[in-house]
């Protein structure tokens, strides 16, 4: 005896299309913009502390400055309230 088709059986029900997962939006704080003189002062201070940590040995001034510059710029782009160095 053949089975009767029942519209309530799972095989004959139509499914609604799946919704795509909502995209996650990461909200990062706005970068802090400072005037060039303030930025240079922050870099100089961070470079000084880097030199102090290595005992003011000669030959690392450029590396200290470049590392301090990267550190200050990263902190400003992160949107930290005040960069803290030292």
Helices and strands as residue ranges (DSSP letters): H 36-53, H 61-78
